[in-house]
Amino acid sequence: MNIRTYWHWALGLAILAALYSTSFYNYLLFHTLAESFSIIVSCAIFILSWNSRRFLDNTSLLFLGMAYLFIGGMDLLHTLAYRGMGVFPGYKTNLPTQLWIATRYMESLSILIALCLAKRRIKLSFVLSGYSFATFLILVSIFGLEIFPTCFVEETGLTSFKKTSEYIVCLILVSSVAVLFKKREDFDADTVRLLMASIIFTIISELAFTYYVHAYGLSNLIGHYFKIISAYFIYKAIVVTGLQKPYDSMFRNLKKREAALQYRASFEELIAGISAQFIGMPSEKIDESIEEALKKISRFANADGGYVFLFSKNKKTFSMTHLWKNENLSTTKDALQDLEVQSMSWWINRLKDRKPVVVPSLYDLPEEASAEKEIISRQGIQSLIDVPMTYIGDVIGFLGFSCVKMKRDWSEDDIFLLKMVGEVFTNALQRQKTESALRESEERYRRIVQTAQEGIYLVDAETNIVFANKRMTEMLGYTFEEMCGRPLIDYIDEFIPAKTRQDFHKDQSSSEKPRDFRFRNKNGKNVWAMITSSPIYDDKGEFFGALGMVVDVTYRKEAEKELEKAHEELKEFVDVVTHDLKNPIFAIRAFCQLLVKKEGKTLGEKSLEYIHHIETGAQQMAELIADLLELSRAGHVISDVKNISSGEIVKTAVSSFSKIIDDHGIELVVSSDLPTISWDEKALRQVFENLISNAVKYTKGTDDPRIEIGYEGTPNEHVFYIKDNGSGIDPEHHDDIFNIFSRLKETEKEEGTGLGLAIVKKIVTSHGGQVWVDSKKEQGATFYFTLPKGS
C-alpha cells in the first residue's frame, strides 16, 4: 500500500468523522448530506456511463450506469420526503420509508440483472423506457393510489412488510454475489473486488435499517454510514475502474477477442482440412478417417476423447460406432452398444429436437437427467458436448467430445463448427452406406442376371453386344468374349429376309411388343427365341442402347407345328366322319320328305306324325354334328388376324336373328362405342352369334323382351357383354352351362344342340380370354367375355 492510498483512507475517515459530528448538531443535516453523497454518486455514474457508452463494452456496467439515474432520483425523493424537510406537508415517517424500500428493491434487482447480462447486447432505449415506466408505477402507487404497503407506524415503528422487504433485498444481493463470482472472468479483477465490497456493505446497511424505531435512531445512522461506503465502492467499480481505465479494459477485451478469433480461425482451418479429406475418399477408409478426425479435434480442443453414436433403424437403440480417446478416458466401444434410448430419454430427446447438449460440469445436469448423470459419471467424465447429426431432416446420431480432468466451456461458435463436422461425418457415412448397399445390390442383381433362366443382353446404339448373361451364351453356344462387340443381328439366321433385319433394329430402339426370331447356334442348330427389348436413352433423349430378354421358344414353335399338323389331320378326319354321318341322315330326311309327298294323302295322321318326328330327329342330329364340328375347330390357332370393327361384326351376327327378333317384339340395344380390335373376324362373329342366339332363346317368351350388347374396356383387355331380361339362370348352374357334357345331357330338353356356350368358351379361353355369366333365376342374364388387347 503506497502513501497515496494512505492519504485516500485518511481523507475518507476524516469525512466520515465530520459527517458524524453533524449528526449531534442536526440529524436532519446529517441525513441530507449522507443521502446527497449517494445521489451525487448515482448521477455521476449515469453521466459518465452515458457519455462513455460507445466504448464501454461491459454490458453489466453500462446497464448499472443507466439504472443509477433512476435510483438516484428515487433517493432524492426519499431525502426530500424525510421528516422535518417540509417538502411534502401532511406526510410523516411512512412516506420516506416507503420511498426508501422501493428504491432498495430497484437497486438490488438492478445489480442482479446487470450481472446476469454480462456479454449480452442491450438496447439503451429499452432500458431507459423500462425504468421510466417502473418508476412511474412506484410513484403512482405511493402518491396517487396510495396502495403501496405501509412501512412505518408512528406508534410502533417499522412494519413487518418493511423488515421482511429488507431481508428480501439482502437475499437478492446475496444472489448477486453468487452470480458475480460465477461470472468473474467477464470483469476486471479490481472491478470484481469493488463490486463485491459494494454489495456486501449494502447488505450490512440493509440489515441495520431493520432495527431502527424512529427516523433519528442510531441504527438509522449506522445504516446511512454503510450506504455511503457502498456508494463509494460502486462509484470506484463503475466510474474509476470501468471508465477511468477504459482503454485497459478495451485492450484486454481486444486481446481476448483476438485470441478467440485466432482460435476460431485455427478451428475452421482444421475442419476445412478434415472436410477436404473426405471428398472422393474411398468408402473403405471412411471409418478410419473419422476416428483420425476425432483425434485431431479432441487434441485441438483439449478434450480427452471424441466419439460418434448412431441410432438403429427403429430409433429405439443407439451404439457407439467411432471413438478416439487418450489415456485419461476409460470409455470403450464394446461397452456402449445397443443402448436403450429410454435409458437416456432427456439427453436423446434434446438431440432429436436438433439441440446440442452442452455440459460444462457434470453437476450442471438437471434433476431429470439423473440417469444420464450416473452413466456419464461411471466413465469418469466431468464435462462434455454432443451435437446432433442430421440427414434430410432426420437425426441419425450424434457427435461428441468429453473431458475427464478439466471443465470445458464450448462457445456458440464452437457448437456451430462442431455441427459442421457432424455434417461432414454424416455425408461420409451416408455415402459409405449407399455405396455398400449399391455394391450389395449390384452383386445380388449380378447373381440374379447370371442365374436367370432367360437370356439377358445389353446392346449399344448400333446393336453391338455389350453384355450377355450365362443363359444367353448357352443358347447361342458362344462365350461372352466371342460375342462382345459384335452386332446381335449376326446371330440371327442368315437366311432371314432383309426386312426382318430392319425390323430387328427397329425393335431395339422402340418399345415394341415381343417378337420371335430364329437364331443360328454355333453348332448349326436353329434356336427360336422370343425377344423383348427396352430402349435406353441418354440425357438428350437420343437412343443409347437397349436391354433385352431372350426366351427360348424352340419347343413352343415345334409344338405349334405339331398342333397345326394335328388340327389339319383332325379336320380331315372330322370332314370324313361328318360326311359319313351326314349322308345317311340326309337320306333319311329325303326319304321322309318323299314318302310324305307321294303317300301323304293315304297315310293316317299318326303315321304322318311319326314320319315328321323321324325327320325332326334327323334334323337335330345334323345340327349336333355341325356343332360338334365347330367345337372341334373352336380351339384352332388364329391366323387371320386383322383390325376389325366389333360393331360391324355384331350387326352381321344380329342379322341372322332379325326375323325371330321382329316376330317376338324383342327390343335390341347395341352400344355405339364398340371398338375396333385386332382379332379373327370369323371367330369373333361365331362368339357373338352363339351368345345372341342364347339370349334370343331365353328372352322371346317373356313380357317386354330386351337384349343389350355393350362394351366395358380396361387398359389390358376388351370386355364385351350381352344382357337379356329372360328367365335367368340359377347361380348353382353357372359353371355347368359352359360344360360340353352337361350341355349334351340337356340337348333333348332344349331347342338346338345346346353346344353354343361350350363353343364360345373354347374359342375365348383358347386365346387368353375369359367368359362368365352374372344371373339369377327369373332375373335375366348377362354374359361377359374378354379378349386381351394386342391379340
C-alpha positions in Angstrom: 0.0 0.0 0.0 1.6 3.3 -1.1 1.4 6.7 0.6 -1.3 7.9 -1.9 -3.5 5.1 -0.7 -2.9 6.0 2.9 -3.9 9.6 2.1 -7.1 8.3 0.5 -8.0 6.3 3.5 -7.2 9.1 5.9 -9.3 11.6 3.9 -12.2 9.2 3.8 -12.1 8.6 7.6 -11.9 12.4 8.2 -15.0 13.0 6.0 -16.9 10.3 7.8 -15.9 11.7 11.2 -17.0 15.2 10.2 -20.3 13.8 8.9 -20.8 12.0 12.2 -20.3 15.2 14.1 -23.1 16.9 12.2 -25.5 14.3 13.5 -25.1 15.8 17.0 -25.7 19.2 15.7 -28.6 18.5 13.4 -29.5 14.9 12.4 -31.6 16.2 9.5 -28.4 17.8 8.1 -26.5 14.6 8.6 -29.2 12.6 6.7 -29.3 15.2 3.9 -25.5 15.2 3.5 -25.4 11.3 3.6 -28.1 10.9 1.0 -26.7 13.7 -1.1 -23.5 11.8 -1.4 -25.3 8.8 -2.7 -27.4 10.9 -5.1 -24.3 12.7 -6.5 -22.6 9.4 -7.0 -25.7 7.9 -8.8 -25.8 10.9 -11.1 -22.1 10.8 -11.8 -22.3 7.1 -12.6 -25.1 7.8 -15.1 -23.5 10.9 -16.7 -20.1 9.2 -17.2 -21.7 5.9 -18.4 -23.9 7.7 -20.9 -21.0 9.6 -22.4 -18.8 6.6 -22.5 -21.4 4.2 -23.9 -19.7 4.0 -27.3 -16.6 2.4 -26.0 -17.8 0.8 -22.8 -18.3 -2.8 -23.9 -19.1 -4.2 -20.5 -22.9 -4.6 -20.6 -23.2 -5.0 -16.8 -21.5 -1.7 -16.0 -23.4 0.1 -18.8 -26.7 -1.2 -17.5 -25.9 -0.2 -14.0 -25.0 3.3 -15.2 -28.4 3.7 -16.7 -30.2 2.2 -13.7 -28.5 4.6 -11.2 -30.1 7.6 -12.8 -33.5 6.3 -11.5 -32.0 5.0 -8.2 -30.5 8.5 -7.6 -33.8 10.1 -8.4 -35.7 7.9 -6.0 -33.1 8.6 -3.3 -33.6 12.3 -3.9 -37.4 12.0 -3.3 -36.6 10.0 -0.2 -34.4 12.8 1.1 -36.9 15.5 0.3 -39.7 13.5 2.0 -37.6 12.9 5.2 -39.4 14.1 8.3 -38.5 17.7 9.1 -37.7 18.7 5.5 -41.2 20.1 5.0 -41.3 19.4 1.2 -44.3 17.1 1.4 -46.6 18.5 4.0 -49.1 16.2 5.6 -46.8 13.1 5.3 -44.9 11.6 8.2 -42.2 9.0 8.5 -44.1 6.4 6.4 -43.6 8.2 3.1 -39.7 8.4 3.2 -39.7 4.8 4.4 -41.9 3.7 1.5 -39.6 5.5 -1.0 -36.6 4.0 0.7 -37.8 0.4 0.5 -39.0 0.9 -3.2 -35.5 2.3 -4.1 -33.7 -0.6 -2.4 -35.8 -3.1 -4.3 -34.9 -1.2 -7.5 -31.2 -1.1 -6.7 -30.8 -4.7 -5.6 -32.7 -6.1 -8.7 -30.7 -3.8 -11.0 -27.4 -5.2 -9.7 -28.6 -8.8 -10.1 -30.0 -8.2 -13.6 -26.8 -6.3 -14.6 -24.6 -9.1 -13.6 -26.7 -11.6 -15.4 -26.5 -9.6 -18.6 -22.7 -9.9 -18.9 -21.6 -10.3 -22.6 -25.1 -9.7 -23.8 -26.2 -6.9 -26.1 -28.8 -4.4 -24.8 -30.7 -1.5 -26.2 -30.4 1.5 -24.0 -33.7 2.9 -25.2 -35.4 -0.3 -23.9 -33.6 0.0 -20.6 -34.5 3.7 -20.1 -38.1 3.1 -21.1 -38.4 0.2 -18.7 -37.0 2.1 -15.8 -39.2 5.2 -16.5 -42.3 3.0 -16.5 -41.3 1.2 -13.3 -40.5 4.5 -11.5 -43.9 5.9 -12.7 -45.8 2.8 -11.3 -44.0 3.1 -7.9 -44.7 6.8 -7.6 -48.4 6.3 -8.6 -48.8 3.5 -6.1 -47.3 5.7 -3.3 -48.6 9.2 -4.0 -51.6 8.6 -6.3 -53.4 5.4 -5.5 -51.8 5.0 -2.1 -51.7 1.3 -2.4 -48.0 0.8 -1.6 -47.8 -1.2 1.7 -47.3 0.7 4.9 -43.7 0.6 6.1 -43.7 2.7 9.3 -46.3 3.3 12.0 -45.6 6.3 14.3 -46.6 4.5 17.5 -44.9 1.1 16.9 -42.1 1.8 14.3 -41.3 -0.4 11.3 -43.9 -2.7 9.9 -43.3 -6.4 9.2 -43.5 -5.6 5.5 -40.6 -3.2 5.7 -38.5 -5.6 7.7 -39.3 -8.5 5.5 -38.5 -6.5 2.4 -35.1 -5.6 3.8 -34.4 -9.3 4.2 -35.6 -10.0 0.7 -33.4 -7.2 -0.6 -30.5 -8.9 1.2 -31.2 -12.2 -0.4 -31.3 -10.6 -3.8 -27.9 -9.0 -3.1 -26.5 -12.4 -1.9 -27.7 -13.9 -5.2 -25.8 -11.1 -7.0 -22.7 -12.1 -5.1 -23.1 -15.7 -6.3 -23.6 -14.5 -9.9 -20.7 -12.2 -9.8 -18.4 -15.0 -8.5 -19.6 -17.3 -11.3 -19.0 -14.6 -14.0 -15.9 -13.1 -12.5 -13.9 -13.8 -15.7 -16.1 -11.3 -17.5 -14.8 -8.4 -15.4 -11.6 -6.8 -14.5 -10.2 -8.2 -11.2 -10.4 -4.8 -9.4 -14.0 -4.4 -10.7 -14.9 -7.7 -9.2 -13.4 -6.8 -5.8 -15.1 -3.4 -5.7 -18.5 -4.7 -6.8 -18.3 -7.4 -4.2 -17.4 -4.9 -1.5 -20.2 -2.6 -2.5 -22.8 -5.4 -2.4 -21.6 -6.6 1.0 -21.7 -3.1 2.5 -25.2 -2.6 1.0 -26.3 -5.9 2.7 -24.9 -4.6 6.1 -26.7 -1.3 5.5 -30.0 -3.0 4.9 -29.7 -5.2 8.0 -29.0 -2.1 10.1 -32.2 -0.4 8.8 -34.3 -3.3 10.0 -33.6 -2.3 13.7 -34.4 1.5 13.9 -37.6 2.5 15.7 -37.7 6.2 14.6 -36.1 8.2 11.8 -33.4 9.7 14.0 -32.3 6.4 15.7 -28.7 5.0 16.0 -29.3 2.1 13.6 -30.6 4.5 11.0 -27.4 6.5 11.4 -25.2 3.3 11.0 -27.2 2.2 8.0 -26.5 5.5 6.3 -22.8 5.2 7.0 -22.6 1.8 5.3 -24.8 3.2 2.4 -22.2 5.9 1.9 -19.4 3.3 1.9 -21.4 1.1 -0.5 -21.9 4.1 -2.9 -18.2 4.9 -2.8 -17.3 1.3 -3.8 -19.9 1.2 -6.6 -18.5 4.5 -7.8 -15.0 3.1 -7.8 -16.2 -0.1 -9.6 -18.1 1.7 -12.4 -16.5 5.2 -12.7 -12.9 4.6 -11.8 -12.3 1.0 -12.8 -14.9 0.8 -15.6 -14.5 4.3 -17.1 -11.2 5.8 -15.9 -9.4 2.8 -17.2 -11.5 2.1 -20.3 -8.6 1.6 -22.6 -7.0 -1.0 -20.3 -10.3 -2.8 -20.4 -10.6 -2.3 -24.1 -7.2 -3.7 -24.8 -7.9 -6.6 -22.5 -11.1 -7.4 -24.4 -9.4 -6.8 -27.7 -6.7 -9.3 -26.7 -9.4 -11.8 -25.6 -11.2 -11.3 -28.9 -8.0 -11.6 -30.9 -7.3 -14.9 -29.1 -10.9 -16.1 -29.7 -10.7 -15.1 -33.4 -7.3 -16.9 -33.7 -8.8 -19.9 -32.0 -11.8 -19.9 -34.4 -9.6 -19.4 -37.4 -7.5 -22.4 -36.4 -10.6 -24.4 -35.7 -12.1 -23.5 -39.1 -8.8 -24.4 -40.8 -8.8 -27.7 -39.1 -12.4 -28.5 -40.1 -11.8 -27.3 -43.6 -8.8 -29.7 -43.9 -10.9 -32.6 -42.4 -13.7 -31.8 -44.9 -11.3 -31.8 -47.8 -10.0 -35.2 -46.8 -13.5 -36.8 -47.1 -14.0 -35.6 -50.7 -13.7 -38.5 -53.0 -12.4 -40.7 -50.2 -12.9 -44.5 -50.8 -15.7 -45.8 -48.6 -13.5 -48.4 -47.0 -11.3 -45.7 -45.5 -14.1 -43.5 -44.1 -14.3 -45.2 -40.6 -10.6 -44.9 -40.1 -10.6 -41.2 -41.3 -13.5 -40.3 -38.9 -11.5 -41.6 -35.9 -8.4 -39.7 -37.1 -10.5 -36.5 -37.4 -11.9 -37.1 -33.9 -8.3 -37.4 -32.6 -7.3 -34.0 -34.3 -10.4 -32.1 -33.0 -10.1 -33.6 -29.5 -6.4 -32.6 -29.2 -7.1 -29.1 -30.5 -9.9 -28.6 -28.0 -8.1 -30.2 -25.1 -10.7 -32.9 -24.9 -9.9 -36.4 -23.7 -12.0 -38.2 -26.3 -14.2 -37.8 -29.3 -16.9 -40.2 -30.4 -19.9 -40.9 -32.8 -23.1 -42.6 -31.9 -25.7 -43.8 -34.5 -29.3 -44.7 -33.9 -30.7 -48.0 -35.0 -33.3 -48.1 -37.8 -36.3 -48.2 -35.4 -34.7 -45.4 -33.3 -35.1 -47.5 -30.1 -31.4 -48.1 -29.5 -28.1 -46.4 -30.3 -24.5 -47.6 -30.4 -21.0 -46.0 -30.4 -19.6 -46.6 -33.9 -16.4 -44.4 -33.8 -14.1 -43.5 -30.9 -10.8 -41.8 -30.2 -9.5 -41.4 -26.6 -6.3 -40.7 -24.7 -5.1 -42.5 -21.6 -7.4 -40.5 -19.3 -10.7 -41.8 -20.7 -11.8 -45.3 -19.8 -14.7 -45.4 -22.3 -14.7 -48.5 -24.7 -16.7 -49.0 -27.8 -17.9 -52.5 -26.9 -19.4 -51.3 -23.6 -21.6 -48.8 -25.4 -23.5 -50.9 -27.9 -27.3 -51.2 -28.3 -28.1 -48.7 -25.6 -31.8 -48.2 -24.9 -33.0 -44.7 -25.9 -35.3 -44.8 -22.9 -32.4 -45.1 -20.6 -31.2 -41.6 -21.6 -34.5 -40.0 -22.6 -33.8 -36.5 -21.5 -30.5 -36.5 -23.4 -31.8 -38.1 -26.6 -34.9 -36.0 -26.8 -32.8 -32.8 -26.8 -30.7 -34.3 -29.6 -33.8 -35.4 -31.6 -35.0 -31.8 -31.3 -31.8 -30.9 -33.0 -30.4 -29.1 -29.9 -26.9 -29.6 -28.7 -26.2 -31.0 -25.2 -23.6 -28.9 -23.5 -22.4 -30.0 -20.1 -19.6 -27.7 -18.8 -19.7 -29.7 -15.5 -21.4 -32.9 -14.6 -23.1 -31.1 -11.7 -24.9 -28.7 -14.2 -27.2 -31.5 -15.4 -30.8 -31.0 -14.3 -32.6 -33.4 -12.0 -34.5 -35.1 -14.8 -31.1 -36.2 -16.3 -30.2 -38.2 -13.2 -29.9 -41.5 -15.3 -27.6 -39.7 -17.8 -25.5 -38.3 -15.0 -25.0 -41.8 -13.5 -24.0 -43.3 -16.9 -21.5 -40.5 -17.6 -20.0 -40.5 -14.1 -19.2 -44.2 -14.3 -16.8 -43.3 -17.2 -15.1 -40.6 -15.1 -16.3 -37.8 -17.4 -16.5 -34.3 -15.9 -17.8 -32.3 -18.9 -18.8 -33.0 -22.5 -20.7 -31.7 -25.6 -22.9 -33.6 -28.0 -24.2 -32.2 -31.3 -26.9 -33.9 -33.4 -26.1 -35.4 -36.8 -29.0 -35.0 -39.3 -29.6 -36.3 -42.7 -32.5 -35.0 -44.8 -34.2 -33.6 -41.7 -33.8 -36.9 -39.7 -31.5 -37.2 -36.7 -29.4 -40.3 -37.4 -27.0 -40.0 -34.5 -24.7 -37.5 -32.6 -21.1 -36.4 -32.4 -19.5 -35.7 -29.1 -16.3 -34.7 -27.1 -15.6 -35.3 -23.4 -13.2 -34.2 -20.8 -12.1 -36.0 -17.7 -9.9 -33.8 -15.7 -11.0 -30.3 -16.6 -14.0 -28.1 -17.2 -14.5 -27.3 -20.9 -16.8 -24.4 -21.9 -18.0 -24.5 -25.5 -19.0 -21.3 -27.2 -21.7 -20.8 -29.8 -19.0 -20.6 -32.5 -17.6 -24.0 -31.2 -21.1 -25.6 -31.4 -21.6 -24.2 -34.9 -18.3 -25.6 -36.1 -18.9 -29.0 -34.5 -22.2 -29.2 -36.3 -20.3 -28.7 -39.5 -18.1 -31.6 -38.5 -21.2 -33.6 -37.9 -22.5 -32.8 -41.4 -19.2 -33.9 -42.9 -19.3 -37.2 -40.9 -23.0 -37.7 -41.8 -22.4 -37.2 -45.5 -19.4 -39.5 -45.5 -21.3 -42.2 -43.5 -24.4 -41.9 -45.8 -22.1 -42.2 -48.8 -20.5 -45.2 -47.3 -23.9 -46.8 -46.6 -25.2 -46.0 -50.0 -22.1 -47.4 -51.8 -22.2 -50.5 -49.6 -25.9 -51.0 -50.4 -25.1 -50.4 -54.1 -22.4 -53.0 -54.1 -24.6 -55.5 -52.4 -27.4 -54.6 -54.8 -25.1 -55.0 -57.8 -23.8 -58.3 -56.6 -27.3 -59.5 -55.9 -28.6 -58.5 -59.3 -25.5 -59.9 -61.0 -26.3 -63.2 -59.4 -29.9 -62.9 -60.4 -29.0 -62.0 -64.0 -26.3 -64.7 -64.3 -28.6 -67.4 -62.9 -31.7 -66.3 -64.7 -33.5 -68.9 -66.9 -33.9 -66.3 -69.6 -31.2 -64.9 -71.8 -30.4 -61.2 -71.0 -28.3 -58.9 -73.2 -27.3 -55.3 -73.4 -26.6 -53.6 -76.8 -25.3 -50.2 -77.7 -26.9 -47.7 -80.2 -25.5 -49.8 -83.1 -27.0 -53.0 -81.5 -23.5 -54.3 -80.8 -23.4 -56.6 -77.8 -22.1 -55.0 -74.6 -23.3 -57.7 -72.2 -24.8 -61.2 -72.3 -25.6 -63.4 -69.4 -24.8 -67.1 -69.0 -28.1 -68.3 -70.3 -27.7 -66.1 -73.4 -24.3 -67.6 -74.2 -25.6 -71.1 -73.6 -28.5 -70.7 -76.1 -26.1 -69.5 -78.8 -23.2 -71.7 -77.9 -20.6 -68.9 -77.8 -18.6 -67.4 -75.0 -19.3 -63.8 -73.9 -15.8 -62.9 -75.1 -16.7 -64.2 -78.6 -20.0 -62.2 -78.6 -18.8 -58.9 -77.1 -18.7 -56.1 -79.6 -20.4 -58.0 -82.4 -23.9 -57.0 -83.7 -26.6 -59.1 -82.2 -28.2 -59.4 -85.6 -25.2 -61.5 -86.7 -26.5 -64.4 -84.6 -29.9 -64.4 -86.3 -30.4 -67.0 -89.1 -28.6 -65.6 -92.1 -31.3 -66.7 -94.4 -34.0 -64.4 -92.9 -35.2 -61.6 -95.3 -33.7 -58.1 -95.2 -37.0 -56.7 -93.8 -36.7 -58.8 -90.7 -33.2 -57.5 -90.1 -34.6 -53.9 -90.4 -37.4 -54.8 -88.0 -35.0 -56.2 -85.5 -33.0 -52.9 -85.3 -36.3 -51.1 -85.0 -37.4 -53.3 -82.2 -34.3 -52.4 -80.2 -34.9 -48.6 -80.4 -38.6 -48.7 -79.5 -40.8 -50.4 -77.0 -42.5 -52.8 -79.4 -44.3 -56.0 -78.4 -42.2 -59.2 -78.1 -41.2 -60.8 -81.5 -39.9 -64.2 -82.4 -36.6 -64.6 -84.2 -34.7 -67.7 -85.3 -31.1 -67.8 -84.1 -28.4 -70.0 -85.5 -26.5 -71.8 -82.7 -22.7 -72.2 -83.0 -23.2 -75.9 -83.7 -25.6 -75.1 -86.6 -28.8 -75.8 -84.7 -31.8 -73.5 -85.1 -33.0 -71.8 -81.9 -36.3 -69.9 -81.9 -36.3 -67.1 -79.4 -38.8 -64.5 -78.3 -37.1 -61.2 -77.7 -38.5 -58.4 -75.5 -36.4 -55.2 -75.5 -36.5 -51.9 -73.8 -34.7 -48.9 -75.3 -32.3 -46.8 -73.3 -32.0 -43.0 -73.9 -29.3 -40.5 -72.9 -30.0 -37.2 -71.2 -30.7 -35.6 -74.6 -33.3 -38.2 -75.4 -31.2 -39.9 -78.0 -31.2 -43.7 -78.4 -28.3 -45.0 -76.4 -28.8 -48.8 -76.4 -31.3 -51.4 -75.4 -31.7 -54.0 -72.7 -33.3 -57.2 -73.9 -34.6 -60.5 -72.6 -34.5 -63.7 -74.7 -36.8 -66.6 -74.1 -36.1 -69.9 -75.8 -39.4 -70.8 -77.6 -38.0 -73.6 -79.8 -40.1 -76.2 -78.1 -43.2 -73.9 -78.4 -42.6 -73.4 -82.1 -42.2 -77.2 -82.6 -45.3 -77.8 -80.5 -47.3 -75.2 -82.6 -46.2 -77.0 -85.8 -47.3 -80.3 -84.3 -50.5 -78.7 -83.2 -51.2 -77.3 -86.6 -50.5 -80.7 -88.2 -52.8 -82.4 -85.7 -55.5 -79.8 -86.4 -55.2 -80.5 -90.1 -55.4 -84.2 -89.6 -58.3 -83.7 -87.2 -60.1 -81.5 -89.7 -59.6 -84.1 -92.4 -60.8 -86.8 -90.1 -63.8 -84.8 -88.9 -64.7 -83.9 -92.5 -64.7 -87.6 -93.4 -66.7 -88.6 -90.4 -69.1 -85.8 -90.9 -69.6 -86.8 -94.5 -70.1 -90.4 -93.5 -72.5 -89.4 -90.7 -74.4 -86.8 -92.7 -75.0 -89.0 -95.8 -77.4 -91.5 -94.1 -79.1 -88.6 -92.2 -79.7 -86.7 -95.4 -81.0 -90.0 -96.9 -83.4 -90.4 -94.0 -84.7 -86.8 -94.4 -85.0 -87.2 -98.1 -86.9 -90.5 -97.8 -89.3 -88.9 -95.2 -90.0 -86.0 -97.4 -90.5 -88.2 -100.5 -92.8 -90.5 -98.5 -95.0 -87.6 -97.3 -95.1 -86.1 -100.8 -96.1 -89.4 -102.6 -98.2 -91.1 -100.0 -99.2 -88.3 -97.7 -102.9 -88.4 -98.6 -103.2 -92.1 -98.0 -101.2 -92.2 -94.7 -103.1 -91.7 -91.4 -102.5 -88.9 -89.0 -100.4 -91.0 -86.6 -98.2 -92.2 -89.5 -97.6 -88.6 -90.7 -96.8 -87.5 -87.1 -94.3 -90.4 -86.7 -92.6 -89.6 -90.1 -92.4 -85.9 -89.0 -90.8 -87.0 -85.7 -88.2 -89.0 -87.6 -87.4 -86.1 -89.9 -87.1 -83.7 -86.9 -84.7 -86.1 -85.2 -82.6 -86.3 -88.3 -82.5 -82.5 -88.5 -81.4 -82.2 -84.8 -78.8 -84.9 -85.4 -77.4 -83.0 -88.4 -77.2 -79.8 -86.3 -75.5 -81.6 -83.5 -72.9 -83.0 -85.9 -72.4 -79.5 -87.3 -71.9 -78.0 -83.8 -69.5 -80.8 -82.8 -67.5 -80.0 -85.8 -67.4 -76.3 -84.9 -66.5 -77.3 -81.3 -63.6 -79.3 -82.6 -62.4 -76.4 -84.6 -63.0 -73.7 -81.9 -59.6 -74.0 -80.4 -57.6 -73.6 -83.6 -54.7 -71.1 -83.7 -56.0 -67.8 -85.0 -54.0 -66.8 -88.1 -56.3 -64.5 -90.0 -55.8 -61.5 -87.6 -56.7 -58.1 -88.8 -58.2 -54.9 -87.5 -62.0 -55.4 -87.5 -64.9 -53.3 -86.2 -66.7 -55.2 -83.5 -69.8 -53.1 -84.2 -69.9 -54.4 -87.8 -69.4 -57.9 -86.5 -72.4 -57.5 -84.1 -74.5 -56.1 -86.9 -73.8 -59.1 -89.1 -74.5 -61.5 -86.2 -77.8 -59.9 -85.4 -79.0 -60.1 -89.0 -79.2 -63.8 -88.7 -81.8 -63.4 -86.0 -83.7 -60.4 -87.3 -86.8 -62.3 -88.2 -87.3 -64.0 -84.9 -86.4 -60.7 -83.1 -89.1 -58.9 -85.0 -91.6 -61.7 -84.7 -91.3 -61.7 -80.9 -91.0 -58.0 -80.5 -87.6 -58.1 -78.8 -86.1 -54.7 -78.1 -82.4 -54.8 -79.2 -80.0 -52.2 -77.9 -76.4 -52.1 -79.3 -73.8 -49.8 -77.7 -72.4 -47.1 -80.0 -68.8 -47.4 -78.5 -68.0 -50.9 -79.7 -64.3 -50.7 -80.6 -62.1 -51.7 -83.5 -59.9 -54.6 -82.4 -57.2 -56.8 -83.8 -58.6 -60.4 -84.0 -60.0 -63.1 -86.2 -63.3 -61.9 -87.8 -64.8 -65.4 -88.2 -64.1 -66.4 -84.6 -65.5 -63.1 -83.2 -68.7 -63.4 -85.3 -69.1 -67.0 -84.1 -68.8 -65.9 -80.4 -71.4 -63.1 -80.9 -73.8 -65.4 -82.9 -73.8 -68.1 -80.2 -74.3 -65.6 -77.3 -77.1 -63.6 -79.2 -78.8 -66.9 -80.1 -78.7 -67.9 -76.4 -80.2 -64.5 -75.4 -83.0 -64.7 -78.0 -83.9 -68.3 -77.0 -84.4 -67.3 -73.3 -86.0 -63.9 -73.9 -88.6 -64.4 -76.7 -91.2 -65.8 -74.3 -91.1 -63.0 -71.7 -93.0 -59.8 -71.4 -91.3 -56.8 -72.9 -88.2 -58.8 -74.0 -85.0 -56.9 -74.3 -81.4 -57.6 -75.3 -78.5 -55.2 -74.8 -75.0 -55.6 -76.4 -72.2 -53.4 -74.8 -68.6 -52.8 -74.1 -66.6 -52.2 -70.9 -62.9 -52.0 -71.8 -59.9 -51.9 -69.4 -56.3 -50.9 -70.1 -55.3 -54.5 -70.7 -58.3 -56.2 -72.3 -61.5 -55.8 -74.2 -64.7 -56.7 -72.2 -67.9 -57.3 -74.1 -71.3 -58.2 -72.6 -74.7 -59.5 -73.9 -77.5 -58.8 -71.4 -81.1 -60.1 -71.5 -84.2 -60.0 -69.3 -85.2 -63.6 -69.9 -85.8 -66.4 -67.5 -82.3 -66.3 -65.9 -80.0 -69.0 -64.6 -79.7 -70.4 -61.1 -76.2 -69.5 -59.7 -75.5 -73.1 -58.9 -75.7 -73.9 -62.7 -73.4 -71.0 -63.8 -70.4 -73.3 -64.4 -72.5 -76.2 -66.0 -73.8 -74.1 -68.9 -70.3 -73.9 -70.4 -69.6 -77.6 -69.9 -69.9 -79.8 -73.1 -71.0 -82.9 -71.2 -73.6 -81.0 -69.2 -75.0 -79.4 -72.4 -75.2 -82.8 -74.2 -77.4 -84.1 -71.4 -79.7 -81.1 -71.7 -79.9 -81.3 -75.5 -83.2 -83.2 -75.6 -84.8 -80.7 -73.2 -84.0 -77.6 -75.3 -84.1 -76.1 -78.7 -81.0 -76.7 -80.7 -78.0 -78.7 -79.6 -77.1 -76.7 -76.5 -73.4 -76.5 -77.5 -73.2 -72.8 -78.4 -71.9 -71.7 -75.0 -69.4 -74.5 -74.9 -68.1 -73.3 -78.3 -67.9 -69.7 -77.1 -65.8 -70.7 -74.0 -63.4 -72.8 -76.1 -62.9 -70.0 -78.6 -62.4 -67.3 -76.0 -60.2 -69.3 -73.5 -58.0 -70.8 -76.1 -56.8 -67.3 -76.9 -56.2 -65.8 -73.5 -59.7 -64.6 -72.7 -62.4 -65.4 -70.2 -66.2 -65.9 -70.3 -68.7 -65.9 -67.4 -72.3 -65.2 -66.6 -73.9 -63.0 -64.0 -77.5 -64.1 -63.4 -80.2 -65.2 -61.0 -83.4 -67.2 -61.6 -86.2 -65.1 -63.2 -83.9 -62.0 -63.2 -82.3 -62.2 -66.7 -78.7 -63.0 -67.5 -75.6 -61.1 -68.6 -72.8 -63.0 -70.4 -69.3 -61.4 -70.4 -66.3 -62.3 -72.4 -62.8 -60.8 -72.6 -60.2 -60.6 -75.3 -56.6 -59.5 -74.5 -55.6 -56.2 -76.1 -52.9 -56.7 -78.7 -54.2 -60.2 -79.5 
